[in-house]
Amino acid sequence: MRKHDFPDDLKKTQTELHRAWAEYRTLCRALPWSVEPAPGWPGPKHPHTEEVAPGREDSPGYTPEQAAREADLWARIRELSIQVSTHPHWATLERGPQLVDARMALKHDPDVLAGLGGDALAA
């Protein structure tokens, strides 16, 4: 028996939110380190070992397509977050630790996680 019985539409929206976050993290790993073109810098030399830590290469900045994709994904994450957090289901629960527990449980609900597949969980 499950501790929480979440509505199907809420679980679906939470799954979409997990997917959007996974896609956003994947995109961000592939983007240049700076939104705007920026010069890199050399790594600092350790004073005792003379070992040089990694620095940064120059960043070409985001292309217009990359900037648009990042902005679109971020807007989608905000939209889905609002849908999850304002869902009418939450009004049926008592405020306090039980509500917090339920909100956390939704993120790990077996139906939500089953809808993700391995790629979204790994991202």
C-alpha positions as CSV (number, residue, x, y, z in Angstrom):
1,M,0.0,0.0,0.0
2,R,1.3,3.4,-0.9
3,K,1.5,6.1,1.7
4,H,0.3,8.8,-0.8
5,D,-2.3,8.6,-3.5
6,F,-1.4,11.3,-6.1
7,P,-3.7,12.2,-8.9
8,D,-2.5,11.0,-12.3
9,D,-2.2,14.5,-13.8
10,L,0.0,15.6,-11.0
11,K,2.3,12.6,-11.4
12,K,2.4,13.2,-15.2
13,T,3.4,16.9,-14.6
14,Q,6.1,15.9,-12.1
15,T,7.5,13.4,-14.6
16,E,7.6,16.1,-17.3
17,L,9.3,18.4,-14.8
18,H,12.0,15.7,-14.1
19,R,12.5,15.3,-17.8
20,A,12.8,19.0,-18.4
21,W,15.4,19.3,-15.6
22,A,17.4,16.3,-17.1
23,E,17.3,17.9,-20.6
24,Y,18.4,21.3,-19.1
25,R,21.3,19.7,-17.2
26,T,22.4,17.9,-20.3
27,L,22.3,21.1,-22.4
28,C,24.2,23.1,-19.8
29,R,27.0,20.6,-19.7
30,A,27.4,21.1,-23.4
31,L,27.3,24.9,-23.4
32,P,30.3,27.2,-23.2
33,W,31.2,28.2,-19.7
34,S,30.2,31.8,-20.4
35,V,27.0,33.1,-22.0
36,E,28.9,36.0,-23.5
37,P,32.3,35.7,-25.2
38,A,34.9,35.9,-22.5
39,P,38.7,35.4,-22.2
40,G,40.0,32.4,-20.4
41,W,42.7,32.4,-17.8
42,P,45.7,30.3,-16.9
43,G,45.6,28.0,-13.9
44,P,47.4,29.1,-10.7
45,K,50.7,27.5,-9.8
46,H,50.8,25.9,-6.4
47,P,53.5,27.7,-4.3
48,H,55.0,24.5,-2.8
49,T,54.7,21.8,-5.5
50,E,54.9,24.1,-8.6
51,E,52.0,22.1,-10.0
52,V,49.7,24.2,-12.2
53,A,46.0,23.8,-11.7
54,P,43.7,23.8,-14.8
55,G,42.5,27.2,-15.9
56,R,39.8,28.1,-18.4
57,E,39.9,28.3,-22.2
58,D,38.4,31.3,-23.9
59,S,34.6,31.0,-24.2
60,P,33.0,31.8,-27.5
61,G,29.7,32.5,-25.7
62,Y,26.4,31.0,-26.5
63,T,25.1,31.0,-30.1
64,P,21.7,32.5,-30.6
65,E,20.3,29.0,-31.0
66,Q,21.9,27.9,-27.7
67,A,20.7,30.9,-25.9
68,A,17.1,30.4,-27.2
69,R,17.2,26.7,-26.3
70,E,18.4,27.4,-22.7
71,A,15.8,30.2,-22.3
72,D,13.0,27.9,-23.6
73,L,14.0,25.0,-21.3
74,W,14.2,27.3,-18.3
75,A,10.8,28.7,-19.0
76,R,9.4,25.2,-19.3
77,I,10.9,24.3,-15.9
78,R,9.3,27.3,-14.3
79,E,6.0,26.6,-15.9
80,L,6.0,22.9,-14.8
81,S,7.2,23.9,-11.3
82,I,4.3,26.2,-10.9
83,Q,1.8,23.6,-12.1
84,V,3.1,21.1,-9.6
85,S,3.3,23.4,-6.7
86,T,-0.1,24.9,-7.2
87,H,-2.0,21.7,-8.1
88,P,-5.3,21.5,-6.2
89,H,-4.2,18.2,-4.6
90,W,-2.0,20.0,-2.2
91,A,-5.1,21.9,-0.7
92,T,-6.5,18.5,0.4
93,L,-3.6,17.9,2.7
94,E,-3.0,19.4,6.1
95,R,-0.3,22.1,6.2
96,G,2.9,21.1,8.1
97,P,5.4,18.3,8.0
98,Q,2.9,15.9,6.3
99,L,2.6,18.3,3.4
100,V,6.3,18.6,3.0
101,D,6.6,14.8,3.2
102,A,4.0,14.4,0.5
103,R,5.7,16.9,-1.8
104,M,9.0,15.1,-1.4
105,A,7.3,11.7,-1.9
106,L,5.9,12.9,-5.3
107,K,9.4,13.4,-6.7
108,H,10.2,9.7,-5.9
109,D,6.8,8.2,-6.6
110,P,7.2,4.9,-8.5
111,D,4.8,6.0,-11.2
112,V,6.7,9.2,-11.7
113,L,10.1,7.5,-11.9
114,A,8.8,4.7,-14.2
115,G,7.8,7.4,-16.7
116,L,11.3,8.7,-16.9
117,G,13.5,5.9,-18.3
118,G,17.2,5.6,-17.6
119,D,18.4,8.7,-19.5
120,A,16.5,11.2,-17.4
121,L,17.5,9.5,-14.2
122,A,21.2,9.6,-15.1
123,A,21.2,13.2,-16.2
